[in-house]
Amino acid sequence: MPNTVKLAEYLLTRLHQLGVRSIHGVPGDFNLKLLDHVEPAGIHWVGNANELNAGYAADGYSRINGVGALITTFGVGELSAINAIAGAYCERAPVVHIVGTPPRPTQDARLRVHHTFGDGEFARFGQMHAHVTVAQAGLWEAQSAPEQIDTVLKQCILHSRPVYIQVPVDLVDAPVDAGRLTSEPLSLDMTSTEATTPSQDLALSVVLEKIKSAQQPMILVDGETRALRITDDVQSIVQTTKWPTFVTNFSKGLVDETASNVHGIYRGSYDPKAKTFVDSCDLVLCFGPHFTTTNSAQSSAIPPKAVTISFTDNEIQVGEQTYRDIHVKSAVSRLRKELSILGHTPSSTHSAFDSEDTTISLASLPSDETLTQAKLWRAFSGFLRPGDIVMGETGTASYGIQELQLASHSRAFAAVTWLSIGYMLPAAQGAALAQRELVASSAYHGLSQARTILFIGDGSFQMTVQELGTIIREDLDVIVFLLNNDGYTIERAIHGLYQKYNDVARWKYLEAPKFLGADAGVFTARVKTWGDLQTVFAAEEFTNGKGLRMVEIMLDREDVLEGPLLDLLLEEKKTAAQVNGKA
């Protein structure tokens, strides 16, 4: 390697070292020179329809690949993406947001150029991003740029949150020292599994004593397990102990749901049997907690603190006692090893939790009966395969995929905390792309093919429909189930059951693939009955086909699953009846 490389080459080489093989974004005059370097760096460029979608796609890509990136232009482009970056920050997706900025002389002269407020202030946009990223770098000098880039990228990986890098147009081709590229290579494994501290040693000794004395232990795996990069160790602990294990919306798919001791999502007060069991446990190992109200059944799924041991970024909390300065990756790795040595666990001598198999055979349902959400999701489980990525958009779809029984090596994306409707379609594009790259590199659980399956409502689909075109252009294996319930059903359940503001335009959804570039032979279907769905599943070009496939599922506008949505809907019906009665 030469002693110097162009700054753009340095940045893109670092991303390549971290495993980035595709970058999303939108071209603009302040990033065009930077984009010239993407393909030569061995990275595939994915041009999205707009910057918001590019941000969503980079987020989805990162959750499967380990890190993602997007490139936008200064001002208008980056602000279009900032909602996606905020969501990635909230839900801990490691995304690198690179912004091409005006030349340094232009900024020094405070010229009133386009894509600004016309006042010569160029720092505002970076200041905005400081609130939704964990580290920022405004590159300005070639000498310090490599160190700045490395520092920011390390923070992205260590915290599993977005970072922000500004690259002025006139700095793109500036020569920088290349030495660090070989002397200090970057990787996703930045934390040693052998690292420890006195506090960590003490905490683990306390944890092991609690485990040895536990009479009825259980495990709760939450979604920040992915961000902490402890998923494999947690999966091993679940297998070794055989303790009853529950997950959350955020963590669904992070542990193998085919294991007999894994009982799906813990819904707190919405599942009285499970709540009674959890409340009776004298030990709860909780990994990667993310206890927002929408991820914890309105806080009813948070286990009793007195018996809970929680593992977070740099703390282990044992009941009311907090042990700080913890290297969580090494702590959980050591716990896994200790449990393997321990051998005996309380599972063999104390009561376990028995969950019911709620799956339904599609063939057992009357072929002429109208589809309803009460049975739909349980009938879908038989369609799923190992390695599937299953995604449920905010709305009824997100509640629905909670009911699915995932196959091995699967992942699930559900609405967690940010809940920006429209996210899932671009995220499906990004996730499917990462999935394909991992399959091609023989790094996807030994599988030679895999699918990304998206469930999305009609209202959300209209938000980001353009990325269907990107899925088509990239020839990604994505199956889209569009839930057509004539508008914002989840909003109707919350408020305004019969109000026009919860209506959306009645699109001809199945014509969207053709309009957005699909070949005439693309598979599309509309289903209204169980017989219709059976016909679709029996179609070879659908079940084993390639590329985009799209099925429109016709549902009643007031059809929701039993649970929180049904409770809201029934309450809203009472309110609407009272209003109509007074009228």
GUPA-395900 format. One record per residue (C-alpha): x, y, z; residue in one letter; residue number from 1. Coordinates in steps of 0.5 Angstrom, whole numbers. Layout:
N
X | Y | Z | rest | nr
X | Y | Z | A | NUM
...
END
This chain:
583
X | Y | Z | rest | nr
0 | 0 | 0 | M | 1
3 | 7 | -2 | P | 2
5 | 12 | 4 | N | 3
-1 | 16 | 2 | T | 4
-8 | 15 | 0 | V | 5
-14 | 20 | -2 | K | 6
-18 | 22 | 4 | L | 7
-24 | 19 | 0 | A | 8
-20 | 12 | -1 | E | 9
-18 | 12 | 7 | Y | 10
-25 | 13 | 9 | L | 11
-28 | 8 | 4 | L | 12
-23 | 3 | 6 | T | 13
-24 | 4 | 13 | R | 14
-32 | 2 | 12 | L | 15
-30 | -4 | 8 | H | 16
-25 | -6 | 13 | Q | 17
-32 | -6 | 18 | L | 18
-36 | -10 | 13 | G | 19
-39 | -5 | 9 | V | 20
-40 | -8 | 2 | R | 21
-46 | -3 | 0 | S | 22
-47 | 4 | 1 | I | 23
-54 | 8 | 1 | H | 24
-55 | 15 | -1 | G | 25
-57 | 20 | -6 | V | 26
-53 | 24 | -10 | P | 27
-52 | 32 | -10 | G | 28
-47 | 37 | -12 | D | 29
-43 | 37 | -6 | F | 30
-42 | 29 | -5 | N | 31
-41 | 28 | -13 | L | 32
-33 | 27 | -12 | K | 33
-34 | 23 | -6 | L | 34
-39 | 18 | -10 | L | 35
-33 | 17 | -15 | D | 36
-29 | 13 | -10 | H | 37
-35 | 9 | -8 | V | 38
-34 | 3 | -13 | E | 39
-27 | 3 | -14 | P | 40
-26 | 2 | -6 | A | 41
-30 | -5 | -7 | G | 42
-37 | -2 | -5 | I | 43
-43 | -2 | -8 | H | 44
-47 | 4 | -9 | W | 45
-55 | 4 | -8 | V | 46
-58 | 10 | -10 | G | 47
-65 | 11 | -6 | N | 48
-71 | 15 | -8 | A | 49
-70 | 20 | -3 | N | 50
-65 | 21 | 3 | E | 51
-70 | 19 | 8 | L | 52
-71 | 12 | 5 | N | 53
-63 | 12 | 4 | A | 54
-63 | 13 | 12 | G | 55
-68 | 7 | 13 | Y | 56
-65 | 3 | 8 | A | 57
-58 | 4 | 12 | A | 58
-61 | 2 | 18 | D | 59
-64 | -4 | 16 | G | 60
-57 | -6 | 13 | Y | 61
-54 | -5 | 19 | S | 62
-58 | -9 | 23 | R | 63
-57 | -15 | 19 | I | 64
-49 | -14 | 17 | N | 65
-47 | -10 | 23 | G | 66
-46 | -3 | 21 | V | 67
-49 | 1 | 15 | G | 68
-47 | 7 | 12 | A | 69
-51 | 13 | 7 | L | 70
-48 | 19 | 4 | I | 71
-52 | 25 | 3 | T | 72
-51 | 32 | 1 | T | 73
-51 | 38 | 5 | F | 74
-57 | 41 | 8 | G | 75
-63 | 39 | 4 | V | 76
-60 | 32 | 4 | G | 77
-58 | 31 | 11 | E | 78
-64 | 34 | 14 | L | 79
-68 | 29 | 10 | S | 80
-65 | 23 | 13 | A | 81
-65 | 26 | 20 | I | 82
-71 | 22 | 22 | N | 83
-68 | 16 | 20 | A | 84
-62 | 17 | 24 | I | 85
-66 | 19 | 30 | A | 86
-69 | 12 | 29 | G | 87
-63 | 9 | 29 | A | 88
-60 | 12 | 35 | Y | 89
-66 | 11 | 39 | C | 90
-66 | 3 | 37 | E | 91
-59 | 3 | 37 | R | 92
-57 | 1 | 29 | A | 93
-50 | 3 | 28 | P | 94
-50 | 7 | 22 | V | 95
-45 | 12 | 19 | V | 96
-48 | 18 | 16 | H | 97
-43 | 22 | 11 | I | 98
-45 | 29 | 8 | V | 99
-41 | 32 | 3 | G | 100
-41 | 39 | 4 | T | 101
-39 | 46 | 1 | P | 102
-31 | 47 | -1 | P | 103
-27 | 50 | 5 | R | 104
-26 | 57 | 2 | P | 105
-34 | 58 | 1 | T | 106
-35 | 56 | 8 | Q | 107
-29 | 61 | 10 | D | 108
-32 | 67 | 6 | A | 109
-39 | 65 | 9 | R | 110
-42 | 66 | 2 | L | 111
-49 | 65 | 1 | R | 112
-50 | 59 | -3 | V | 113
-55 | 54 | -4 | H | 114
-58 | 48 | 1 | H | 115
-56 | 53 | 6 | T | 116
-60 | 59 | 10 | F | 117
-57 | 64 | 6 | G | 118
-54 | 67 | 12 | D | 119
-47 | 64 | 11 | G | 120
-48 | 60 | 17 | E | 121
-45 | 53 | 16 | F | 122
-45 | 50 | 22 | A | 123
-52 | 49 | 24 | R | 124
-53 | 42 | 21 | F | 125
-48 | 39 | 24 | G | 126
-50 | 42 | 31 | Q | 127
-57 | 39 | 29 | M | 128
-54 | 32 | 28 | H | 129
-50 | 32 | 35 | A | 130
-57 | 31 | 38 | H | 131
-58 | 24 | 34 | V | 132
-51 | 21 | 33 | T | 133
-46 | 19 | 38 | V | 134
-40 | 22 | 35 | A | 135
-39 | 27 | 30 | Q | 136
-33 | 29 | 25 | A | 137
-33 | 36 | 21 | G | 138
-26 | 34 | 17 | L | 139
-22 | 40 | 16 | W | 140
-15 | 38 | 15 | E | 141
-12 | 33 | 12 | A | 142
-7 | 31 | 17 | Q | 143
-12 | 30 | 22 | S | 144
-17 | 27 | 18 | A | 145
-15 | 20 | 19 | P | 146
-15 | 20 | 26 | E | 147
-22 | 23 | 26 | Q | 148
-25 | 18 | 22 | I | 149
-22 | 13 | 26 | D | 150
-25 | 16 | 33 | T | 151
-32 | 17 | 30 | V | 152
-32 | 10 | 27 | L | 153
-30 | 6 | 33 | K | 154
-35 | 10 | 37 | Q | 155
-41 | 8 | 32 | C | 156
-39 | 0 | 33 | I | 157
-37 | 1 | 41 | L | 158
-44 | 4 | 42 | H | 159
-48 | 1 | 36 | S | 160
-51 | 8 | 35 | R | 161
-50 | 13 | 29 | P | 162
-45 | 17 | 27 | V | 163
-44 | 23 | 23 | Y | 164
-38 | 25 | 18 | I | 165
-38 | 32 | 14 | Q | 166
-33 | 32 | 8 | V | 167
-32 | 38 | 4 | P | 168
-32 | 38 | -3 | V | 169
-24 | 40 | -4 | D | 170
-22 | 35 | 1 | L | 171
-24 | 29 | -2 | V | 172
-18 | 28 | -6 | D | 173
-13 | 31 | -1 | A | 174
-7 | 26 | 0 | P | 175
-7 | 23 | 7 | V | 176
-3 | 18 | 11 | D | 177
-5 | 11 | 10 | A | 178
-1 | 8 | 15 | G | 179
-6 | 7 | 20 | R | 180
-10 | 3 | 15 | L | 181
-5 | -3 | 16 | T | 182
-2 | -2 | 23 | S | 183
-9 | -1 | 26 | E | 184
-14 | -4 | 22 | P | 185
-21 | -4 | 24 | L | 186
-26 | -9 | 25 | S | 187
-33 | -10 | 29 | L | 188
-30 | -14 | 34 | D | 189
-27 | -8 | 38 | M | 190
-28 | -11 | 45 | T | 191
-24 | -17 | 48 | S | 192
-28 | -22 | 51 | T | 193
-22 | -23 | 56 | E | 194
-22 | -16 | 59 | A | 195
-24 | -15 | 66 | T | 196
-25 | -10 | 72 | T | 197
-25 | -11 | 80 | P | 198
-32 | -9 | 79 | S | 199
-34 | -14 | 74 | Q | 200
-30 | -20 | 78 | D | 201
-34 | -18 | 84 | L | 202
-41 | -17 | 80 | A | 203
-40 | -24 | 77 | L | 204
-39 | -28 | 83 | S | 205
-45 | -25 | 86 | V | 206
-49 | -27 | 80 | V | 207
-46 | -34 | 80 | L | 208
-48 | -35 | 87 | E | 209
-55 | -32 | 86 | K | 210
-56 | -37 | 80 | I | 211
-53 | -43 | 85 | K | 212
-59 | -41 | 90 | S | 213
-64 | -40 | 85 | A | 214
-70 | -45 | 85 | Q | 215
-74 | -42 | 79 | Q | 216
-70 | -38 | 75 | P | 217
-72 | -35 | 68 | M | 218
-68 | -31 | 62 | I | 219
-71 | -25 | 59 | L | 220
-67 | -23 | 52 | V | 221
-69 | -16 | 50 | D | 222
-67 | -12 | 43 | G | 223
-60 | -9 | 46 | E | 224
-57 | -16 | 46 | T | 225
-56 | -14 | 39 | R | 226
-53 | -8 | 40 | A | 227
-48 | -10 | 45 | L | 228
-46 | -16 | 41 | R | 229
-47 | -21 | 46 | I | 230
-52 | -25 | 42 | T | 231
-48 | -32 | 41 | D | 232
-46 | -32 | 48 | D | 233
-54 | -31 | 50 | V | 234
-56 | -36 | 45 | Q | 235
-51 | -41 | 48 | S | 236
-53 | -39 | 56 | I | 237
-61 | -41 | 53 | V | 238
-59 | -47 | 51 | Q | 239
-54 | -49 | 56 | T | 240
-59 | -47 | 62 | T | 241
-65 | -50 | 59 | K | 242
-69 | -44 | 63 | W | 243
-75 | -42 | 61 | P | 244
-74 | -36 | 56 | T | 245
-78 | -30 | 54 | F | 246
-76 | -25 | 49 | V | 247
-79 | -18 | 47 | T | 248
-81 | -14 | 40 | N | 249
-74 | -12 | 40 | F | 250
-71 | -18 | 41 | S | 251
-75 | -23 | 37 | K | 252
-71 | -28 | 33 | G | 253
-65 | -26 | 37 | L | 254
-65 | -33 | 40 | V | 255
-68 | -40 | 37 | D | 256
-75 | -40 | 38 | E | 257
-75 | -47 | 36 | T | 258
-72 | -49 | 42 | A | 259
-77 | -52 | 47 | S | 260
-75 | -47 | 53 | N | 261
-76 | -41 | 49 | V | 262
-83 | -38 | 49 | H | 263
-84 | -32 | 45 | G | 264
-85 | -25 | 47 | I | 265
-87 | -24 | 54 | Y | 266
-93 | -19 | 54 | R | 267
-94 | -18 | 61 | G | 268
-101 | -17 | 63 | S | 269
-104 | -19 | 56 | Y | 270
-101 | -26 | 58 | D | 271
-104 | -27 | 65 | P | 272
-101 | -34 | 65 | K | 273
-94 | -32 | 63 | A | 274
-94 | -26 | 68 | K | 275
-96 | -31 | 74 | T | 276
-90 | -35 | 72 | F | 277
-85 | -29 | 71 | V | 278
-87 | -26 | 78 | D | 279
-86 | -33 | 81 | S | 280
-79 | -33 | 79 | C | 281
-74 | -32 | 84 | D | 282
-68 | -30 | 79 | L | 283
-69 | -27 | 72 | V | 284
-63 | -26 | 68 | L | 285
-64 | -20 | 63 | C | 286
-60 | -19 | 57 | F | 287
-60 | -12 | 54 | G | 288
-66 | -9 | 57 | P | 289
-70 | -4 | 53 | H | 290
-76 | -2 | 57 | F | 291
-80 | 3 | 53 | T | 292
-87 | 3 | 54 | T | 293
-88 | 0 | 47 | T | 294
-83 | -5 | 48 | N | 295
-86 | -8 | 55 | S | 296
-93 | -8 | 54 | A | 297
-94 | -1 | 57 | Q | 298
-89 | -3 | 62 | S | 299
-93 | -9 | 65 | S | 300
-87 | -14 | 62 | A | 301
-82 | -11 | 66 | I | 302
-80 | -16 | 71 | P | 303
-79 | -15 | 79 | P | 304
-73 | -11 | 80 | K | 305
-71 | -15 | 86 | A | 306
-70 | -21 | 83 | V | 307
-67 | -19 | 76 | T | 308
-60 | -19 | 74 | I | 309
-59 | -14 | 68 | S | 310
-53 | -14 | 63 | F | 311
-53 | -7 | 60 | T | 312
-47 | -3 | 56 | D | 313
-42 | -2 | 62 | N | 314
-47 | -4 | 68 | E | 315
-49 | -11 | 71 | I | 316
-55 | -9 | 76 | Q | 317
-57 | -14 | 81 | V | 318
-63 | -12 | 84 | G | 319
-62 | -5 | 87 | E | 320
-54 | -6 | 87 | Q | 321
-51 | -3 | 81 | T | 322
-44 | -5 | 79 | Y | 323
-41 | 0 | 74 | R | 324
-35 | -1 | 69 | D | 325
-37 | -7 | 66 | I | 326
-34 | -10 | 60 | H | 327
-41 | -13 | 58 | V | 328
-38 | -17 | 52 | K | 329
-33 | -20 | 56 | S | 330
-38 | -21 | 62 | A | 331
-43 | -25 | 59 | V | 332
-38 | -29 | 55 | S | 333
-35 | -31 | 62 | R | 334
-42 | -32 | 65 | L | 335
-43 | -37 | 59 | R | 336
-36 | -41 | 61 | K | 337
-38 | -41 | 68 | E | 338
-45 | -44 | 67 | L | 339
-42 | -49 | 62 | S | 340
-37 | -51 | 68 | I | 341
-43 | -51 | 73 | L | 342
-46 | -56 | 69 | G | 343
-52 | -57 | 74 | H | 344
-58 | -52 | 73 | T | 345
-64 | -51 | 77 | P | 346
-68 | -53 | 70 | S | 347
-68 | -61 | 72 | S | 348
-71 | -60 | 79 | T | 349
-76 | -54 | 79 | H | 350
-82 | -53 | 75 | S | 351
-81 | -50 | 68 | A | 352
-86 | -46 | 64 | F | 353
-91 | -49 | 59 | D | 354
-93 | -45 | 53 | S | 355
-98 | -47 | 48 | E | 356
-97 | -49 | 41 | D | 357
-102 | -43 | 37 | T | 358
-100 | -45 | 30 | T | 359
-106 | -46 | 25 | I | 360
-106 | -51 | 19 | S | 361
-108 | -47 | 13 | L | 362
-111 | -53 | 10 | A | 363
-115 | -53 | 16 | S | 364
-119 | -47 | 15 | L | 365
-125 | -46 | 11 | P | 366
-123 | -44 | 4 | S | 367
-129 | -39 | 3 | D | 368
-128 | -36 | 10 | E | 369
-126 | -29 | 10 | T | 370
-119 | -27 | 12 | L | 371
-118 | -25 | 19 | T | 372
-112 | -23 | 23 | Q | 373
-115 | -27 | 29 | A | 374
-112 | -33 | 25 | K | 375
-108 | -30 | 20 | L | 376
-101 | -30 | 23 | W | 377
-102 | -36 | 27 | R | 378
-103 | -39 | 20 | A | 379
-97 | -36 | 17 | F | 380
-92 | -39 | 21 | S | 381
-92 | -46 | 17 | G | 382
-90 | -41 | 11 | F | 383
-83 | -39 | 14 | L | 384
-77 | -42 | 13 | R | 385
-70 | -42 | 16 | P | 386
-66 | -36 | 15 | G | 387
-72 | -31 | 14 | D | 388
-72 | -24 | 16 | I | 389
-79 | -22 | 18 | V | 390
-81 | -15 | 18 | M | 391
-88 | -12 | 21 | G | 392
-89 | -5 | 20 | E | 393
-92 | 0 | 25 | T | 394
-99 | -2 | 26 | G | 395
-103 | -8 | 26 | T | 396
-97 | -12 | 22 | A | 397
-92 | -10 | 28 | S | 398
-97 | -14 | 33 | Y | 399
-98 | -19 | 28 | G | 400
-91 | -22 | 27 | I | 401
-91 | -22 | 35 | Q | 402
-95 | -28 | 34 | E | 403
-91 | -32 | 29 | L | 404
-87 | -38 | 30 | Q | 405
-80 | -37 | 27 | L | 406
-76 | -42 | 24 | A | 407
-68 | -43 | 26 | S | 408
-63 | -37 | 24 | H | 409
-69 | -32 | 23 | S | 410
-69 | -25 | 25 | R | 411
-75 | -21 | 26 | A | 412
-76 | -13 | 25 | F | 413
-82 | -10 | 29 | A | 414
-84 | -3 | 31 | A | 415
-80 | -2 | 38 | V | 416
-80 | 5 | 40 | T | 417
-79 | 10 | 35 | W | 418
-85 | 8 | 31 | L | 419
-84 | 12 | 24 | S | 420
-89 | 9 | 19 | I | 421
-86 | 7 | 13 | G | 422
-79 | 5 | 16 | Y | 423
-80 | -2 | 14 | M | 424
-80 | -2 | 7 | L | 425
-74 | 1 | 6 | P | 426
-71 | -2 | 11 | A | 427
-73 | -9 | 8 | A | 428
-69 | -7 | 2 | Q | 429
-63 | -6 | 6 | G | 430
-64 | -12 | 10 | A | 431
-65 | -16 | 4 | A | 432
-59 | -13 | 1 | L | 433
-54 | -15 | 7 | A | 434
-58 | -22 | 7 | Q | 435
-56 | -23 | 0 | R | 436
-49 | -21 | 1 | E | 437
-48 | -25 | 7 | L | 438
-51 | -31 | 3 | V | 439
-46 | -30 | -2 | A | 440
-40 | -30 | 2 | S | 441
-42 | -36 | 6 | S | 442
-43 | -33 | 12 | A | 443
-51 | -34 | 13 | Y | 444
-52 | -40 | 18 | H | 445
-49 | -45 | 12 | G | 446
-56 | -43 | 8 | L | 447
-55 | -42 | 0 | S | 448
-61 | -38 | 0 | Q | 449
-66 | -34 | 4 | A | 450
-72 | -29 | 4 | R | 451
-74 | -22 | 7 | T | 452
-81 | -22 | 8 | I | 453
-85 | -16 | 9 | L | 454
-92 | -14 | 12 | F | 455
-94 | -7 | 11 | I | 456
-100 | -3 | 12 | G | 457
-103 | 1 | 6 | D | 458
-102 | 7 | 10 | G | 459
-95 | 6 | 11 | S | 460
-94 | 3 | 4 | F | 461
-96 | 10 | 1 | Q | 462
-90 | 13 | 6 | M | 463
-84 | 10 | 2 | T | 464
-87 | 6 | -4 | V | 465
-81 | 9 | -8 | Q | 466
-76 | 4 | -5 | E | 467
-80 | -2 | -8 | L | 468
-77 | 1 | -15 | G | 469
-70 | 0 | -11 | T | 470
-72 | -7 | -9 | I | 471
-73 | -9 | -16 | I | 472
-67 | -5 | -19 | R | 473
-63 | -9 | -14 | E | 474
-66 | -16 | -16 | D | 475
-67 | -17 | -8 | L | 476
-71 | -23 | -6 | D | 477
-77 | -20 | -2 | V | 478
-84 | -22 | -1 | I | 479
-89 | -16 | 1 | V | 480
-95 | -18 | 4 | F | 481
-99 | -11 | 4 | L | 482
-105 | -11 | 9 | L | 483
-110 | -7 | 6 | N | 484
-115 | -5 | 11 | N | 485
-117 | 2 | 8 | D | 486
-113 | 7 | 12 | G | 487
-110 | 8 | 19 | Y | 488
-113 | 2 | 23 | T | 489
-108 | 3 | 29 | I | 490
-110 | 10 | 29 | E | 491
-117 | 9 | 28 | R | 492
-117 | 4 | 34 | A | 493
-113 | 10 | 38 | I | 494
-118 | 16 | 36 | H | 495
-122 | 18 | 31 | G | 496
-125 | 11 | 29 | L | 497
-130 | 14 | 23 | Y | 498
-126 | 21 | 22 | Q | 499
-123 | 22 | 15 | K | 500
-116 | 24 | 17 | Y | 501
-115 | 16 | 18 | N | 502
-117 | 15 | 11 | D | 503
-112 | 14 | 5 | V | 504
-112 | 14 | -2 | A | 505
-115 | 8 | -5 | R | 506
-109 | 6 | -9 | W | 507
-109 | 0 | -14 | K | 508
-103 | -3 | -10 | Y | 509
-101 | -9 | -15 | L | 510
-100 | -4 | -20 | E | 511
-94 | -1 | -16 | A | 512
-89 | -6 | -18 | P | 513
-90 | -5 | -26 | K | 514
-90 | 2 | -25 | F | 515
-84 | 2 | -21 | L | 516
-80 | -2 | -26 | G | 517
-82 | -10 | -25 | A | 518
-82 | -14 | -31 | D | 519
-89 | -16 | -34 | A | 520
-88 | -23 | -30 | G | 521
-87 | -21 | -23 | V | 522
-92 | -25 | -18 | F | 523
-98 | -21 | -16 | T | 524
-104 | -23 | -12 | A | 525
-110 | -21 | -8 | R | 526
-113 | -25 | -3 | V | 527
-119 | -25 | 1 | K | 528
-121 | -32 | 3 | T | 529
-116 | -38 | 6 | W | 530
-117 | -41 | 0 | G | 531
-114 | -35 | -4 | D | 532
-108 | -35 | 1 | L | 533
-107 | -43 | 0 | Q | 534
-107 | -42 | -8 | T | 535
-102 | -37 | -7 | V | 536
-98 | -41 | -2 | F | 537
-98 | -47 | -7 | A | 538
-96 | -43 | -13 | A | 539
-89 | -45 | -15 | E | 540
-87 | -38 | -17 | E | 541
-89 | -35 | -11 | F | 542
-86 | -40 | -6 | T | 543
-79 | -41 | -9 | N | 544
-79 | -36 | -14 | G | 545
-74 | -30 | -14 | K | 546
-74 | -23 | -14 | G | 547
-80 | -19 | -12 | L | 548
-87 | -22 | -10 | R | 549
-93 | -18 | -8 | M | 550
-99 | -20 | -5 | V | 551
-105 | -16 | -3 | E | 552
-109 | -18 | 3 | I | 553
-116 | -15 | 4 | M | 554
-118 | -14 | 11 | L | 555
-124 | -10 | 15 | D | 556
-122 | -3 | 17 | R | 557
-124 | -5 | 24 | E | 558
-120 | -12 | 24 | D | 559
-115 | -12 | 30 | V | 560
-112 | -17 | 34 | L | 561
-114 | -19 | 41 | E | 562
-110 | -15 | 46 | G | 563
-108 | -8 | 47 | P | 564
-111 | -6 | 40 | L | 565
-117 | -9 | 41 | L | 566
-118 | -6 | 48 | D | 567
-117 | 1 | 44 | L | 568
-122 | -1 | 39 | L | 569
-127 | -3 | 43 | L | 570
-126 | 4 | 48 | E | 571
-126 | 8 | 42 | E | 572
-133 | 5 | 39 | K | 573
-136 | 7 | 46 | K | 574
-133 | 14 | 45 | T | 575
-136 | 14 | 38 | A | 576
-143 | 11 | 40 | A | 577
-143 | 17 | 45 | Q | 578
-142 | 22 | 41 | V | 579
-147 | 20 | 36 | N | 580
-152 | 19 | 41 | G | 581
-151 | 26 | 43 | K | 582
-151 | 28 | 36 | A | 583
END
